[in-house]
Amino acid sequence: MERKGIRRGALTILSVLSFLVCVIDADADSVAATKHNLSASGPGLVKATSETQTCKFCHTPHGAVARPLWNRSFSSASYKLPSSKTMKSRPANPPDGDSRLCLSCHDGTVAIGAIVNLGGAITNMSMQGGSRLGAGQRLSSSSPAYFGTDLSGHHPISIEVNQSLVADKDTQGKEGTISWKVCAPRSSIKLRPTQNRYGAGGSGLGVQCTSCHDAHSDKNGKFLRVGTPSDSTELCLGCHALRSTACP
């Protein structure tokens, strides 16, 4: 009886492990077909000259510096952030959470090949990319993926979204200071952890780069979760509605 229970438990563990391997493989397959595959076999212009591992450019199972098993050096830049008179939830400088991970490539201040753990050592892998890589093999301003440190023209990131914010933005609309209102995000928009808080009783979840973009899948273009680069209406409506329109 005991032996059967042990065998059954072992089979359950093997099933779970097999499932996880399938999930990881599926994720790796989707990334491999995108420009986020920075290995030598990647389809983009910016890629390694010889490194063949796809996931290593962002993740490592050992010696990670942040979640999720992050393997890249961080930027130490200070950013120019979005600002307006009607903005309520304001981010700290620099952005945190997932957005900080994205900026470690996209702000152009850290070498694309700057890996924390490759074979147990800090490594700056040799990269190729022509004019899209600048001094120190950092992303250059000629690259479409370059954001720089001026984020003032981008959607605010690292901002908490909660019912207090929704209520306060609704009040702004009733006072006539804004024409759009914030709605509870649809399932297509992923609220992600942030240390920045808005009001009392916050959830610690809000807008990060990964709320709208899925770094592992480019099926919609520009790594968008929903919508397309030429029509982002569906994406915007995931969190916003006109004052005259009810939230979904």
C-alpha positions in Angstrom: 0.0 0.0 0.0 2.8 2.4 1.0 4.8 1.5 -2.1 1.8 2.2 -4.4 1.4 5.6 -2.7 5.0 6.4 -3.2 4.8 5.3 -6.9 1.7 7.4 -7.4 3.4 10.4 -5.8 6.4 10.0 -8.0 4.3 9.8 -11.1 2.5 13.0 -10.0 5.8 14.8 -9.6 7.0 13.6 -13.0 3.8 14.8 -14.6 4.2 18.2 -13.1 7.8 18.4 -14.2 6.9 17.3 -17.7 4.2 20.0 -17.8 6.7 22.7 -16.7 9.2 21.5 -19.3 6.5 21.8 -22.0 5.6 25.3 -20.8 9.2 26.4 -20.8 9.8 24.9 -24.2 6.7 26.5 -25.7 7.9 29.9 -24.3 11.4 29.4 -25.7 9.9 28.5 -29.1 7.8 31.7 -29.2 10.8 33.9 -28.1 13.1 32.2 -30.6 11.0 33.6 -33.5 11.2 37.2 -32.2 13.8 40.0 -32.1 14.1 39.2 -28.3 16.1 36.2 -29.4 19.5 37.8 -29.1 21.4 34.5 -29.8 23.5 34.1 -32.9 20.5 32.4 -34.6 18.1 35.3 -33.8 16.0 36.8 -36.6 16.9 40.5 -35.7 19.8 42.6 -36.7 21.0 42.9 -33.1 22.3 39.5 -31.9 25.3 37.7 -30.6 28.3 36.8 -32.7 28.6 33.3 -31.3 26.3 32.7 -28.2 23.7 30.1 -29.1 21.5 30.1 -25.9 18.3 32.1 -26.3 17.1 32.6 -22.7 20.5 33.4 -21.2 20.3 37.0 -22.3 17.6 37.8 -19.8 17.3 34.8 -17.4 19.5 32.5 -15.4 18.6 29.6 -13.0 21.4 30.6 -10.6 22.8 33.9 -9.4 19.9 36.0 -10.6 19.9 39.7 -9.5 16.1 40.1 -9.5 12.9 38.4 -10.3 12.1 36.6 -12.6 15.6 35.0 -12.5 17.0 38.1 -14.1 20.4 37.9 -15.6 21.1 41.4 -17.0 23.0 44.3 -15.5 20.7 47.2 -14.5 20.9 50.8 -15.7 21.9 53.4 -13.2 20.3 56.2 -15.3 18.0 58.9 -14.0 15.0 59.4 -16.3 12.8 62.3 -17.5 9.3 61.0 -16.6 5.9 61.8 -17.9 4.3 64.8 -16.1 1.0 66.6 -16.3 -1.3 68.7 -14.1 -3.9 66.0 -14.2 -1.6 63.0 -13.3 -2.5 61.4 -10.0 -0.5 58.3 -9.6 3.1 59.4 -10.0 6.1 57.0 -10.4 9.4 57.3 -8.5 12.6 57.8 -10.4 13.9 55.3 -11.7 10.9 53.1 -12.6 10.8 49.8 -10.8 9.7 46.2 -11.3 9.4 44.8 -14.8 9.9 48.2 -16.4 13.4 48.4 -14.9 14.1 45.1 -16.5 13.0 46.3 -19.9 15.0 49.5 -19.6 18.2 47.6 -19.0 18.3 47.1 -22.7 16.0 49.8 -24.2 17.4 52.9 -22.5 20.7 52.5 -24.3 22.9 52.9 -21.2 23.8 49.2 -20.7 25.6 47.0 -23.2 23.2 44.5 -24.8 25.6 41.7 -24.0 26.1 42.6 -20.3 25.2 39.3 -18.6 25.5 38.8 -14.9 25.9 35.0 -14.9 27.3 33.1 -17.9 29.2 30.0 -16.8 29.4 31.4 -13.3 31.0 34.8 -14.2 30.0 38.3 -15.3 30.3 38.5 -19.0 29.9 41.1 -21.7 29.1 38.9 -24.7 30.2 40.0 -28.2 27.3 41.4 -30.2 26.6 42.5 -33.8 24.0 45.0 -35.0 25.6 47.5 -37.3 24.4 51.1 -36.7 21.8 49.8 -34.2 24.6 49.3 -31.7 26.6 52.3 -30.5 29.6 52.9 -28.2 30.2 50.0 -25.8 27.7 47.9 -27.8 24.8 49.7 -26.3 21.6 50.2 -28.2 22.0 53.3 -30.3 19.5 56.0 -31.0 19.2 54.8 -34.6 17.5 51.6 -33.4 13.7 51.5 -33.4 13.9 49.8 -30.0 15.8 52.7 -28.4 13.9 54.7 -25.8 16.7 56.6 -24.2 16.3 58.2 -20.8 13.6 60.7 -21.8 10.4 58.8 -21.1 8.2 61.9 -21.0 6.5 61.1 -24.2 5.6 57.5 -23.1 2.7 56.2 -21.0 3.5 56.4 -17.3 5.0 53.2 -15.9 5.5 52.0 -12.4 2.2 53.5 -11.2 -0.2 51.7 -9.0 -3.7 51.3 -10.3 -6.4 50.7 -7.6 -10.0 51.7 -6.8 -8.8 54.9 -5.2 -7.2 56.0 -8.4 -10.3 55.0 -10.4 -12.5 57.0 -8.1 -10.2 60.1 -8.1 -9.9 60.1 -11.9 -13.7 59.8 -12.1 -13.9 62.9 -9.9 -11.5 64.8 -12.2 -13.8 63.9 -15.1 -16.9 65.2 -13.3 -15.1 68.4 -12.6 -14.3 68.7 -16.4 -10.5 68.5 -16.2 -10.2 65.3 -18.2 -12.2 63.7 -21.0 -11.0 60.1 -20.4 -11.6 57.9 -17.4 -9.7 55.0 -15.9 -11.6 51.7 -15.7 -10.7 48.5 -13.9 -8.3 46.9 -16.4 -9.5 44.1 -18.6 -7.9 40.7 -18.5 -5.8 41.5 -21.6 -3.9 44.1 -19.6 -1.6 42.7 -17.0 -1.2 44.7 -13.8 2.3 44.0 -12.5 4.0 44.6 -9.1 5.3 48.1 -8.3 6.7 49.6 -5.1 5.0 52.9 -5.8 1.7 53.4 -4.0 -1.4 55.5 -4.6 -3.6 56.3 -1.7 -4.4 53.8 1.1 -5.1 50.1 0.9 -3.3 49.7 -2.4 -2.6 46.3 -3.9 1.0 47.0 -5.1 -0.1 46.3 -8.7 -0.1 48.7 -11.5 1.1 49.7 -15.0 4.5 48.5 -16.1 5.9 48.0 -19.6 4.7 44.4 -19.4 1.1 45.5 -18.8 0.8 46.2 -22.5 3.7 44.2 -23.9 4.6 40.5 -23.8 8.3 40.2 -24.1 8.0 36.5 -25.1 5.5 36.8 -27.9 5.4 39.1 -30.9 2.2 37.7 -32.6 0.5 41.2 -32.7 3.6 43.2 -33.6 5.7 45.4 -31.2 5.2 42.7 -28.6 1.7 44.1 -27.9 -0.7 41.9 -25.8 -3.7 43.1 -27.8 -4.3 45.3 -30.8 -1.7 46.1 -33.5 0.9 48.8 -34.0 -1.3 50.5 -36.6 -4.4 50.4 -34.4 -3.9 50.4 -30.6 -7.6 51.2 -29.9 -8.2 47.8 -28.2 -5.1 48.3 -26.1 -6.1 51.7 -24.9 -9.7 50.6 -24.1 -8.3 47.9 -21.9 -8.0 50.6 -19.2 -9.7 53.7 -20.4 -13.1 54.9 -21.6 -14.5 58.2 -22.8 -16.3 60.1 -20.1 -19.6 59.6 -22.0 -19.1 55.8 -22.2 -19.6 53.3 -19.4 -16.6 51.2 -18.4 -16.8 47.6 -19.6 
